[in-house]
Every structure is written in structure tokens, then in C-alpha cells.
Amino acid sequence: MPAPALTVASTVLCAHAGVATPVAPFPRVLLDGQPVVTLSSPYVIAGCALTGTGAPPCATGQMLVGAARVLAGGVPVASLVGTSICVPTGQPMLPLAGDPRVLVT
């Protein structure tokens, strides 16, 4: 199913409303002027609301499943409906917005 591609400007949160930012987007492919995010780019998470609860907060994240047919540098592009995980909690990251003009499958 086609879904919007993720870029550096896309909104991605951890399950506890922490903001996830891609560390290494693919700079050679731009969507609406922003570098595209591939599955090889880890995310850092800031502001996870799990702090102070005794459980460790979300610190990093990784997209695990993305586009099957759209690649950037030989790596699948991350999509709005892709599968992801946060470390150390194991909860998914929640992409809320992608590039609305580029759909990947």
C-alpha cells in the first residue's frame, strides 16, 4: 500500500511523546528540499515522558520496515506506515506526518 515517504522534516514521536530525529538521513535525495530518511538511519529521541518512572526512557529508535520498491542509495526509504522500534523500551516509534507529495510502496 502506498504511503508518504519520511524526510528530516517529518514528525516522528516515540510512544511516550518524545521527539525522534533522524541522525543520518540520505543527503543525495531531497523531497520538497529535505533529505529523505532510509532504514539505515538511526533516530535519537528527546523528551520521552517515561523519565522519572523507574523505567528507562526511550533514547534511540530505528525504522525496521519501509518501502519495498523505492530505494535511496540502495537502502529502502522509510515510510509513514513502516515498522519501527525504540530502545530500550521496545515500543514503536509513531510517524505522524510524511511528505504528502511522494508516496512509496
Buried (B, 14 or more C-beta within 10 A) or exposed (E): EBBBBBBBBBEBBBBBEBBBBBEEBBEEBEBEEBBBBBBBBBBBBEBBEBEEEEEEBBBBBBBEEBBEEBBBEEBBBBBBBBEBBBBEBEBBBBBEEBBEEBBBE
